[in-house]
Amino acid sequence: MARVTVEDCVLRVPNRFDLVMMAAQRARELSVGGALTVDRDNDKNPVVALREIADETIDIPKLQDSLIQGLQKHADTDEISEDDSAQMLELEESLLAAAQEGSLAGTPGGEGDDAEEAEDGSFAEENVETEDEAE
């Protein structure tokens, strides 16, 4: 094939947008050292990519997958390593311990402090809890 036209490639990839995206991805692969599957014939990478698509010398589904992976910003992983699970368990245990200590220990502004502040007049009567209300 002396000259590549879009019509030659559209037979292989019907959607023109997909064709452009896949040809661009293949041209990027060629620019970083990907192996050629057709003769270069002094053509630039985009033309070589289109010729490869038209001649079906590359795996189009594999090219489409590499395009999708290249466009992803964050790859989801469902697997959690043992180190990650151990760190998460330690963090959970420390948070539980801190929560239990906070509920058992007197917090600032506790019962004794409220009574002193109420005598000073700095607290309004309605803000002070009695022992019956706290339980």
KEVO-458598 format. One record per residue (C-alpha): residue number from 1; residue in three letters; chain; x, y, z. Coordinates in Angstrom, 1 decimal, always signed. Layout:
N
<drennu><num>NUM</num><residuo>ala</residuo><cadena>A</cadena><c1>X</c1><c2>Y</c2><c3>Z</c3></drennu>
...
***
This chain:
135
<drennu><num>1</num><residuo>met</residuo><cadena>A</cadena><c1>+0.0</c1><c2>+0.0</c2><c3>+0.0</c3></drennu>
<drennu><num>2</num><residuo>ala</residuo><cadena>A</cadena><c1>+1.7</c1><c2>+3.2</c2><c3>-1.2</c3></drennu>
<drennu><num>3</num><residuo>arg</residuo><cadena>A</cadena><c1>-0.6</c1><c2>+5.6</c2><c3>+0.6</c3></drennu>
<drennu><num>4</num><residuo>val</residuo><cadena>A</cadena><c1>-2.7</c1><c2>+5.2</c2><c3>+3.8</c3></drennu>
<drennu><num>5</num><residuo>thr</residuo><cadena>A</cadena><c1>-6.1</c1><c2>+6.7</c2><c3>+3.8</c3></drennu>
<drennu><num>6</num><residuo>val</residuo><cadena>A</cadena><c1>-8.7</c1><c2>+6.8</c2><c3>+6.6</c3></drennu>
<drennu><num>7</num><residuo>glu</residuo><cadena>A</cadena><c1>-10.9</c1><c2>+4.6</c2><c3>+4.5</c3></drennu>
<drennu><num>8</num><residuo>asp</residuo><cadena>A</cadena><c1>-8.4</c1><c2>+1.8</c2><c3>+4.6</c3></drennu>
<drennu><num>9</num><residuo>cys</residuo><cadena>A</cadena><c1>-8.3</c1><c2>+2.0</c2><c3>+8.4</c3></drennu>
<drennu><num>10</num><residuo>val</residuo><cadena>A</cadena><c1>-12.1</c1><c2>+2.5</c2><c3>+8.9</c3></drennu>
<drennu><num>11</num><residuo>leu</residuo><cadena>A</cadena><c1>-12.6</c1><c2>-1.0</c2><c3>+7.6</c3></drennu>
<drennu><num>12</num><residuo>arg</residuo><cadena>A</cadena><c1>-10.7</c1><c2>-2.3</c2><c3>+10.7</c3></drennu>
<drennu><num>13</num><residuo>val</residuo><cadena>A</cadena><c1>-11.9</c1><c2>+0.3</c2><c3>+13.2</c3></drennu>
<drennu><num>14</num><residuo>pro</residuo><cadena>A</cadena><c1>-15.3</c1><c2>+1.6</c2><c3>+12.3</c3></drennu>
<drennu><num>15</num><residuo>asn</residuo><cadena>A</cadena><c1>-15.4</c1><c2>+4.6</c2><c3>+14.6</c3></drennu>
<drennu><num>16</num><residuo>arg</residuo><cadena>A</cadena><c1>-13.2</c1><c2>+7.4</c2><c3>+13.4</c3></drennu>
<drennu><num>17</num><residuo>phe</residuo><cadena>A</cadena><c1>-12.7</c1><c2>+8.8</c2><c3>+16.9</c3></drennu>
<drennu><num>18</num><residuo>asp</residuo><cadena>A</cadena><c1>-11.5</c1><c2>+5.4</c2><c3>+18.2</c3></drennu>
<drennu><num>19</num><residuo>leu</residuo><cadena>A</cadena><c1>-9.3</c1><c2>+5.1</c2><c3>+15.1</c3></drennu>
<drennu><num>20</num><residuo>val</residuo><cadena>A</cadena><c1>-7.6</c1><c2>+8.4</c2><c3>+15.9</c3></drennu>
<drennu><num>21</num><residuo>met</residuo><cadena>A</cadena><c1>-7.2</c1><c2>+7.6</c2><c3>+19.5</c3></drennu>
<drennu><num>22</num><residuo>met</residuo><cadena>A</cadena><c1>-5.7</c1><c2>+4.1</c2><c3>+18.8</c3></drennu>
<drennu><num>23</num><residuo>ala</residuo><cadena>A</cadena><c1>-3.4</c1><c2>+5.5</c2><c3>+16.1</c3></drennu>
<drennu><num>24</num><residuo>ala</residuo><cadena>A</cadena><c1>-2.2</c1><c2>+8.2</c2><c3>+18.5</c3></drennu>
<drennu><num>25</num><residuo>gln</residuo><cadena>A</cadena><c1>-1.5</c1><c2>+5.5</c2><c3>+21.2</c3></drennu>
<drennu><num>26</num><residuo>arg</residuo><cadena>A</cadena><c1>+0.4</c1><c2>+3.3</c2><c3>+18.7</c3></drennu>
<drennu><num>27</num><residuo>ala</residuo><cadena>A</cadena><c1>+2.4</c1><c2>+6.4</c2><c3>+17.5</c3></drennu>
<drennu><num>28</num><residuo>arg</residuo><cadena>A</cadena><c1>+3.3</c1><c2>+7.1</c2><c3>+21.2</c3></drennu>
<drennu><num>29</num><residuo>glu</residuo><cadena>A</cadena><c1>+4.4</c1><c2>+3.5</c2><c3>+21.6</c3></drennu>
<drennu><num>30</num><residuo>leu</residuo><cadena>A</cadena><c1>+6.6</c1><c2>+3.7</c2><c3>+18.5</c3></drennu>
<drennu><num>31</num><residuo>ser</residuo><cadena>A</cadena><c1>+8.1</c1><c2>+7.0</c2><c3>+19.7</c3></drennu>
<drennu><num>32</num><residuo>val</residuo><cadena>A</cadena><c1>+9.3</c1><c2>+5.3</c2><c3>+22.9</c3></drennu>
<drennu><num>33</num><residuo>gly</residuo><cadena>A</cadena><c1>+10.9</c1><c2>+2.4</c2><c3>+21.1</c3></drennu>
<drennu><num>34</num><residuo>gly</residuo><cadena>A</cadena><c1>+8.0</c1><c2>+0.0</c2><c3>+20.2</c3></drennu>
<drennu><num>35</num><residuo>ala</residuo><cadena>A</cadena><c1>+8.8</c1><c2>-2.6</c2><c3>+17.6</c3></drennu>
<drennu><num>36</num><residuo>leu</residuo><cadena>A</cadena><c1>+7.7</c1><c2>-1.8</c2><c3>+14.0</c3></drennu>
<drennu><num>37</num><residuo>thr</residuo><cadena>A</cadena><c1>+5.5</c1><c2>-4.4</c2><c3>+12.3</c3></drennu>
<drennu><num>38</num><residuo>val</residuo><cadena>A</cadena><c1>+5.7</c1><c2>-2.7</c2><c3>+8.9</c3></drennu>
<drennu><num>39</num><residuo>asp</residuo><cadena>A</cadena><c1>+8.5</c1><c2>-1.1</c2><c3>+7.0</c3></drennu>
<drennu><num>40</num><residuo>arg</residuo><cadena>A</cadena><c1>+9.0</c1><c2>+2.6</c2><c3>+7.9</c3></drennu>
<drennu><num>41</num><residuo>asp</residuo><cadena>A</cadena><c1>+9.5</c1><c2>+3.8</c2><c3>+4.4</c3></drennu>
<drennu><num>42</num><residuo>asn</residuo><cadena>A</cadena><c1>+10.7</c1><c2>+7.2</c2><c3>+5.7</c3></drennu>
<drennu><num>43</num><residuo>asp</residuo><cadena>A</cadena><c1>+7.3</c1><c2>+7.8</c2><c3>+7.3</c3></drennu>
<drennu><num>44</num><residuo>lys</residuo><cadena>A</cadena><c1>+6.6</c1><c2>+9.4</c2><c3>+10.6</c3></drennu>
<drennu><num>45</num><residuo>asn</residuo><cadena>A</cadena><c1>+5.1</c1><c2>+7.5</c2><c3>+13.6</c3></drennu>
<drennu><num>46</num><residuo>pro</residuo><cadena>A</cadena><c1>+1.5</c1><c2>+8.5</c2><c3>+13.0</c3></drennu>
<drennu><num>47</num><residuo>val</residuo><cadena>A</cadena><c1>+1.6</c1><c2>+7.3</c2><c3>+9.4</c3></drennu>
<drennu><num>48</num><residuo>val</residuo><cadena>A</cadena><c1>+3.3</c1><c2>+4.1</c2><c3>+10.5</c3></drennu>
<drennu><num>49</num><residuo>ala</residuo><cadena>A</cadena><c1>+0.7</c1><c2>+3.5</c2><c3>+13.1</c3></drennu>
<drennu><num>50</num><residuo>leu</residuo><cadena>A</cadena><c1>-2.1</c1><c2>+4.0</c2><c3>+10.6</c3></drennu>
<drennu><num>51</num><residuo>arg</residuo><cadena>A</cadena><c1>-0.4</c1><c2>+1.6</c2><c3>+8.2</c3></drennu>
<drennu><num>52</num><residuo>glu</residuo><cadena>A</cadena><c1>-0.1</c1><c2>-1.0</c2><c3>+10.9</c3></drennu>
<drennu><num>53</num><residuo>ile</residuo><cadena>A</cadena><c1>-3.8</c1><c2>-0.7</c2><c3>+11.7</c3></drennu>
<drennu><num>54</num><residuo>ala</residuo><cadena>A</cadena><c1>-4.8</c1><c2>-0.9</c2><c3>+8.0</c3></drennu>
<drennu><num>55</num><residuo>asp</residuo><cadena>A</cadena><c1>-2.6</c1><c2>-3.9</c2><c3>+7.4</c3></drennu>
<drennu><num>56</num><residuo>glu</residuo><cadena>A</cadena><c1>-3.8</c1><c2>-5.6</c2><c3>+10.6</c3></drennu>
<drennu><num>57</num><residuo>thr</residuo><cadena>A</cadena><c1>-0.2</c1><c2>-6.3</c2><c3>+11.7</c3></drennu>
<drennu><num>58</num><residuo>ile</residuo><cadena>A</cadena><c1>-1.0</c1><c2>-5.3</c2><c3>+15.3</c3></drennu>
<drennu><num>59</num><residuo>asp</residuo><cadena>A</cadena><c1>-3.5</c1><c2>-6.6</c2><c3>+17.8</c3></drennu>
<drennu><num>60</num><residuo>ile</residuo><cadena>A</cadena><c1>-6.3</c1><c2>-4.0</c2><c3>+17.8</c3></drennu>
<drennu><num>61</num><residuo>pro</residuo><cadena>A</cadena><c1>-8.0</c1><c2>-5.1</c2><c3>+21.1</c3></drennu>
<drennu><num>62</num><residuo>lys</residuo><cadena>A</cadena><c1>-4.6</c1><c2>-5.1</c2><c3>+22.8</c3></drennu>
<drennu><num>63</num><residuo>leu</residuo><cadena>A</cadena><c1>-3.9</c1><c2>-1.6</c2><c3>+21.5</c3></drennu>
<drennu><num>64</num><residuo>gln</residuo><cadena>A</cadena><c1>-7.3</c1><c2>-0.5</c2><c3>+22.8</c3></drennu>
<drennu><num>65</num><residuo>asp</residuo><cadena>A</cadena><c1>-6.6</c1><c2>-1.9</c2><c3>+26.2</c3></drennu>
<drennu><num>66</num><residuo>ser</residuo><cadena>A</cadena><c1>-3.2</c1><c2>-0.1</c2><c3>+26.4</c3></drennu>
<drennu><num>67</num><residuo>leu</residuo><cadena>A</cadena><c1>-5.0</c1><c2>+3.1</c2><c3>+25.3</c3></drennu>
<drennu><num>68</num><residuo>ile</residuo><cadena>A</cadena><c1>-7.5</c1><c2>+2.8</c2><c3>+28.2</c3></drennu>
<drennu><num>69</num><residuo>gln</residuo><cadena>A</cadena><c1>-4.7</c1><c2>+2.1</c2><c3>+30.7</c3></drennu>
<drennu><num>70</num><residuo>gly</residuo><cadena>A</cadena><c1>-2.8</c1><c2>+5.1</c2><c3>+29.4</c3></drennu>
<drennu><num>71</num><residuo>leu</residuo><cadena>A</cadena><c1>-5.8</c1><c2>+7.4</c2><c3>+30.0</c3></drennu>
<drennu><num>72</num><residuo>gln</residuo><cadena>A</cadena><c1>-6.6</c1><c2>+6.2</c2><c3>+33.5</c3></drennu>
<drennu><num>73</num><residuo>lys</residuo><cadena>A</cadena><c1>-5.5</c1><c2>+8.5</c2><c3>+36.2</c3></drennu>
<drennu><num>74</num><residuo>his</residuo><cadena>A</cadena><c1>-6.0</c1><c2>+6.1</c2><c3>+39.1</c3></drennu>
<drennu><num>75</num><residuo>ala</residuo><cadena>A</cadena><c1>-6.0</c1><c2>+2.3</c2><c3>+38.8</c3></drennu>
<drennu><num>76</num><residuo>asp</residuo><cadena>A</cadena><c1>-8.2</c1><c2>+0.6</c2><c3>+41.3</c3></drennu>
<drennu><num>77</num><residuo>thr</residuo><cadena>A</cadena><c1>-6.8</c1><c2>-2.3</c2><c3>+43.1</c3></drennu>
<drennu><num>78</num><residuo>asp</residuo><cadena>A</cadena><c1>-9.0</c1><c2>-4.7</c2><c3>+45.1</c3></drennu>
<drennu><num>79</num><residuo>glu</residuo><cadena>A</cadena><c1>-6.1</c1><c2>-6.5</c2><c3>+46.7</c3></drennu>
<drennu><num>80</num><residuo>ile</residuo><cadena>A</cadena><c1>-4.9</c1><c2>-5.4</c2><c3>+50.1</c3></drennu>
<drennu><num>81</num><residuo>ser</residuo><cadena>A</cadena><c1>-1.4</c1><c2>-6.5</c2><c3>+51.0</c3></drennu>
<drennu><num>82</num><residuo>glu</residuo><cadena>A</cadena><c1>-0.6</c1><c2>-8.1</c2><c3>+54.4</c3></drennu>
<drennu><num>83</num><residuo>asp</residuo><cadena>A</cadena><c1>+1.4</c1><c2>-5.0</c2><c3>+55.4</c3></drennu>
<drennu><num>84</num><residuo>asp</residuo><cadena>A</cadena><c1>-1.5</c1><c2>-2.7</c2><c3>+54.6</c3></drennu>
<drennu><num>85</num><residuo>ser</residuo><cadena>A</cadena><c1>-4.0</c1><c2>-4.8</c2><c3>+56.6</c3></drennu>
<drennu><num>86</num><residuo>ala</residuo><cadena>A</cadena><c1>-1.6</c1><c2>-5.0</c2><c3>+59.6</c3></drennu>
<drennu><num>87</num><residuo>gln</residuo><cadena>A</cadena><c1>-1.2</c1><c2>-1.2</c2><c3>+59.6</c3></drennu>
<drennu><num>88</num><residuo>met</residuo><cadena>A</cadena><c1>-5.0</c1><c2>-0.7</c2><c3>+59.3</c3></drennu>
<drennu><num>89</num><residuo>leu</residuo><cadena>A</cadena><c1>-5.5</c1><c2>-3.1</c2><c3>+62.2</c3></drennu>
<drennu><num>90</num><residuo>glu</residuo><cadena>A</cadena><c1>-3.0</c1><c2>-1.2</c2><c3>+64.4</c3></drennu>
<drennu><num>91</num><residuo>leu</residuo><cadena>A</cadena><c1>-4.6</c1><c2>+2.1</c2><c3>+63.6</c3></drennu>
<drennu><num>92</num><residuo>glu</residuo><cadena>A</cadena><c1>-8.1</c1><c2>+0.7</c2><c3>+64.4</c3></drennu>
<drennu><num>93</num><residuo>glu</residuo><cadena>A</cadena><c1>-6.9</c1><c2>-0.7</c2><c3>+67.7</c3></drennu>
<drennu><num>94</num><residuo>ser</residuo><cadena>A</cadena><c1>-5.2</c1><c2>+2.6</c2><c3>+68.7</c3></drennu>
<drennu><num>95</num><residuo>leu</residuo><cadena>A</cadena><c1>-8.3</c1><c2>+4.6</c2><c3>+67.8</c3></drennu>
<drennu><num>96</num><residuo>leu</residuo><cadena>A</cadena><c1>-10.5</c1><c2>+2.2</c2><c3>+69.8</c3></drennu>
<drennu><num>97</num><residuo>ala</residuo><cadena>A</cadena><c1>-8.1</c1><c2>+2.5</c2><c3>+72.8</c3></drennu>
<drennu><num>98</num><residuo>ala</residuo><cadena>A</cadena><c1>-8.1</c1><c2>+6.3</c2><c3>+72.5</c3></drennu>
<drennu><num>99</num><residuo>ala</residuo><cadena>A</cadena><c1>-11.9</c1><c2>+6.4</c2><c3>+72.3</c3></drennu>
<drennu><num>100</num><residuo>gln</residuo><cadena>A</cadena><c1>-12.2</c1><c2>+4.2</c2><c3>+75.4</c3></drennu>
<drennu><num>101</num><residuo>glu</residuo><cadena>A</cadena><c1>-9.7</c1><c2>+6.3</c2><c3>+77.4</c3></drennu>
<drennu><num>102</num><residuo>gly</residuo><cadena>A</cadena><c1>-11.5</c1><c2>+9.5</c2><c3>+76.4</c3></drennu>
<drennu><num>103</num><residuo>ser</residuo><cadena>A</cadena><c1>-14.9</c1><c2>+8.2</c2><c3>+77.6</c3></drennu>
<drennu><num>104</num><residuo>leu</residuo><cadena>A</cadena><c1>-13.5</c1><c2>+6.9</c2><c3>+80.9</c3></drennu>
<drennu><num>105</num><residuo>ala</residuo><cadena>A</cadena><c1>-11.2</c1><c2>+9.8</c2><c3>+81.7</c3></drennu>
<drennu><num>106</num><residuo>gly</residuo><cadena>A</cadena><c1>-12.5</c1><c2>+13.1</c2><c3>+82.8</c3></drennu>
<drennu><num>107</num><residuo>thr</residuo><cadena>A</cadena><c1>-12.6</c1><c2>+15.6</c2><c3>+80.0</c3></drennu>
<drennu><num>108</num><residuo>pro</residuo><cadena>A</cadena><c1>-11.8</c1><c2>+19.2</c2><c3>+80.4</c3></drennu>
<drennu><num>109</num><residuo>gly</residuo><cadena>A</cadena><c1>-14.9</c1><c2>+21.1</c2><c3>+81.6</c3></drennu>
<drennu><num>110</num><residuo>gly</residuo><cadena>A</cadena><c1>-16.1</c1><c2>+18.1</c2><c3>+83.5</c3></drennu>
<drennu><num>111</num><residuo>glu</residuo><cadena>A</cadena><c1>-18.4</c1><c2>+18.0</c2><c3>+86.5</c3></drennu>
<drennu><num>112</num><residuo>gly</residuo><cadena>A</cadena><c1>-16.1</c1><c2>+19.7</c2><c3>+89.0</c3></drennu>
<drennu><num>113</num><residuo>asp</residuo><cadena>A</cadena><c1>-15.2</c1><c2>+22.5</c2><c3>+86.6</c3></drennu>
<drennu><num>114</num><residuo>asp</residuo><cadena>A</cadena><c1>-18.8</c1><c2>+23.2</c2><c3>+85.8</c3></drennu>
<drennu><num>115</num><residuo>ala</residuo><cadena>A</cadena><c1>-19.7</c1><c2>+23.7</c2><c3>+89.5</c3></drennu>
<drennu><num>116</num><residuo>glu</residuo><cadena>A</cadena><c1>-16.9</c1><c2>+26.2</c2><c3>+90.0</c3></drennu>
<drennu><num>117</num><residuo>glu</residuo><cadena>A</cadena><c1>-17.7</c1><c2>+28.1</c2><c3>+86.9</c3></drennu>
<drennu><num>118</num><residuo>ala</residuo><cadena>A</cadena><c1>-21.4</c1><c2>+28.2</c2><c3>+87.8</c3></drennu>
<drennu><num>119</num><residuo>glu</residuo><cadena>A</cadena><c1>-20.5</c1><c2>+29.7</c2><c3>+91.2</c3></drennu>
<drennu><num>120</num><residuo>asp</residuo><cadena>A</cadena><c1>-18.5</c1><c2>+32.4</c2><c3>+89.4</c3></drennu>
<drennu><num>121</num><residuo>gly</residuo><cadena>A</cadena><c1>-21.5</c1><c2>+33.2</c2><c3>+87.2</c3></drennu>
<drennu><num>122</num><residuo>ser</residuo><cadena>A</cadena><c1>-19.6</c1><c2>+32.5</c2><c3>+84.0</c3></drennu>
<drennu><num>123</num><residuo>phe</residuo><cadena>A</cadena><c1>-22.0</c1><c2>+29.7</c2><c3>+83.0</c3></drennu>
<drennu><num>124</num><residuo>ala</residuo><cadena>A</cadena><c1>-25.7</c1><c2>+30.1</c2><c3>+82.7</c3></drennu>
<drennu><num>125</num><residuo>glu</residuo><cadena>A</cadena><c1>-27.7</c1><c2>+27.8</c2><c3>+84.9</c3></drennu>
<drennu><num>126</num><residuo>glu</residuo><cadena>A</cadena><c1>-29.2</c1><c2>+26.1</c2><c3>+81.8</c3></drennu>
<drennu><num>127</num><residuo>asn</residuo><cadena>A</cadena><c1>-25.8</c1><c2>+24.9</c2><c3>+80.5</c3></drennu>
<drennu><num>128</num><residuo>val</residuo><cadena>A</cadena><c1>-24.9</c1><c2>+23.0</c2><c3>+83.7</c3></drennu>
<drennu><num>129</num><residuo>glu</residuo><cadena>A</cadena><c1>-25.8</c1><c2>+19.4</c2><c3>+83.8</c3></drennu>
<drennu><num>130</num><residuo>thr</residuo><cadena>A</cadena><c1>-26.8</c1><c2>+17.7</c2><c3>+87.0</c3></drennu>
<drennu><num>131</num><residuo>glu</residuo><cadena>A</cadena><c1>-25.9</c1><c2>+14.1</c2><c3>+87.8</c3></drennu>
<drennu><num>132</num><residuo>asp</residuo><cadena>A</cadena><c1>-29.4</c1><c2>+12.9</c2><c3>+87.0</c3></drennu>
<drennu><num>133</num><residuo>glu</residuo><cadena>A</cadena><c1>-29.4</c1><c2>+14.5</c2><c3>+83.5</c3></drennu>
<drennu><num>134</num><residuo>ala</residuo><cadena>A</cadena><c1>-26.0</c1><c2>+13.1</c2><c3>+82.7</c3></drennu>
<drennu><num>135</num><residuo>glu</residuo><cadena>A</cadena><c1>-27.1</c1><c2>+9.5</c2><c3>+83.4</c3></drennu>
***
